[in-house]
Amino acid sequence: MKLKDKVAIITGGGRGIGKAISLAFANEGAAVVVAARNLSRLEEVAKEIETKGGKAKAIQTDISDRGQVKRMVAQTIDEYGQIDVLVNNAAAMTTTNADVVDMNLDDWDNALAVSLSGTMLCAREVLKTMIPRRSGNIINISSVAGISGVPKESPYSTTKWGIIGFTEALAIEVGKIGIRVNCISPGATLTEEFKEWVERSAMDAGISYEEMVSKIADNNALKRIAEPSEIAACIVFLASDDSSAMTGHNLIVSCGFHLIHPNMIH
């Protein structure tokens, strides 16, 4: 197992890609702390892991609140004695899409507080336990929206661009003591939330769900959409010794979306 005896915190671990990461880490032998605002979802994930013989703990956490982040880290140390991996997966989505001139400023403030400041707060607090051990691994989740700006979604794009820059800066800061910091940028991924969005979009466009999925898949070189488990597998790779010489890297996992859209940096 690639992560045997490791302890990992997965933020946003109760659903979607975060849930897939949590299950994949547990399957590779890690003790997993799942953290998010929705406690019932976290408990379901933790129970699923434990039913399969793994170790898991659910900690309700709003990562935009520095006090709650401190508590999350302290409870993880109390439970498992160490933290080897942090996956900064939690993110805030905007309630409505709009041009900047018409933007809901609450969306902007919430996106920065959760997705960007929350990523920093979690890394900052976890590093206080990693630095004395001179060992650790932080993986931040960006997006293809962090490589090419998405109109009407500037809060989301801004935070995802920021996460890539934060990854590079932090990797340089802590590399000298053996701590690695990497980033992953997924494209469209077949989570339940994505499927719900596809259903709404298909209805608005007057086409079937299958037609909408096909239109989205056509944006990708592989002509399909990634499964959450495929994103999780790449994060396991970054968390494991298989990627031991990698730091400050942004791994694009988009089924080739960035190839079909050459305006994107790659």
C-alpha positions, 0 to 999 in steps of 0.5 A, spaced: 500 500 500 502 506 497 500 510 504 501 505 509 501 508 516 500 515 513 495 520 516 492 525 512 487 530 512 482 531 506 478 538 507 472 538 503 472 530 504 464 529 504 462 529 497 465 529 490 472 529 489 474 529 496 470 523 498 473 519 492 480 522 495 478 520 502 476 513 500 482 512 495 487 514 501 484 509 506 484 504 501 492 505 500 493 504 508 492 511 510 488 514 516 484 519 514 481 525 517 475 528 513 473 535 514 468 540 512 462 543 514 457 538 513 458 533 519 453 528 516 456 527 510 463 526 513 460 521 518 458 517 512 464 517 509 468 515 515 463 510 516 464 507 509 472 507 510 471 504 517 466 498 514 472 496 510 477 496 515 480 503 515 481 508 520 477 515 519 475 521 523 470 526 521 471 533 524 466 538 522 470 544 520 469 551 516 476 552 514 475 560 513 475 560 520 482 560 523 480 557 530 476 551 527 482 550 523 487 550 529 481 545 532 481 540 526 489 540 526 489 539 534 484 533 534 488 530 528 494 530 533 490 527 539 487 522 535 493 519 530 499 523 533 502 526 527 500 529 520 503 526 514 499 529 508 494 535 507 489 535 501 486 542 500 480 540 497 475 544 500 472 550 495 466 555 495 462 555 489 458 562 487 451 562 488 450 565 481 454 566 475 455 574 473 460 579 470 464 582 474 460 589 474 454 585 476 457 580 481 454 579 488 460 581 492 458 576 498 460 570 492 467 574 492 468 574 499 466 567 500 470 564 495 476 568 497 475 566 504 474 559 503 478 557 497 484 561 498 485 563 505 482 557 507 487 553 503 493 558 506 490 557 513 490 549 513 497 549 510 499 554 515 497 550 521 499 543 519 506 546 517 507 547 525 507 540 526 510 538 519 516 542 520 519 540 527 519 533 523 522 535 517 517 531 513 510 532 510 506 533 503 501 538 502 497 537 495 492 543 493 486 542 489 486 548 483 482 547 476 483 548 469 479 555 471 486 556 474 489 556 468 485 560 463 480 565 466 472 563 466 468 569 464 462 570 469 466 565 474 471 570 476 471 569 484 472 561 482 477 563 477 481 568 481 482 563 487 484 557 483 489 561 479 491 564 486 492 556 489 497 555 483 501 561 485 501 559 493 503 552 491 509 554 488 511 559 493 510 555 499 514 549 495 520 553 495 519 556 502 519 548 505 523 544 500 529 545 504 527 541 510 524 536 505 516 538 505 513 537 498 507 542 496 504 540 489 497 542 486 492 538 481 488 542 476 482 537 474 477 539 469 470 537 468 469 531 473 463 526 474 461 528 481 454 528 483 454 535 483 457 536 476 451 531 474 446 535 477 449 541 474 449 538 467 441 536 468 440 543 469 444 546 463 441 541 459 434 543 461 435 550 460 438 548 453 432 544 451 436 538 450 437 531 453 442 530 459 446 525 454 447 530 449 449 535 454 454 530 456 457 529 449 457 536 448 462 537 454 466 531 453 467 534 446 471 539 449 476 534 451 482 530 447 479 524 450 472 525 448 470 523 455 469 526 462 474 524 468 471 520 474 472 522 481 476 516 482 481 518 476 482 524 480 483 521 486 488 516 483 493 522 481 492 525 488 495 518 491 501 519 486 502 526 489 502 523 496 506 517 495 513 516 494 512 515 487 512 522 486 518 523 491 522 528 486 516 532 485 514 539 488 511 546 486 508 542 480 501 543 477 498 536 475 493 538 469 488 532 469 482 534 464 482 528 459 486 533 455 481 539 455 487 544 455 489 541 449 483 542 445 483 550 448 490 552 446 489 559 449 490 555 456 497 555 459 500 548 459 
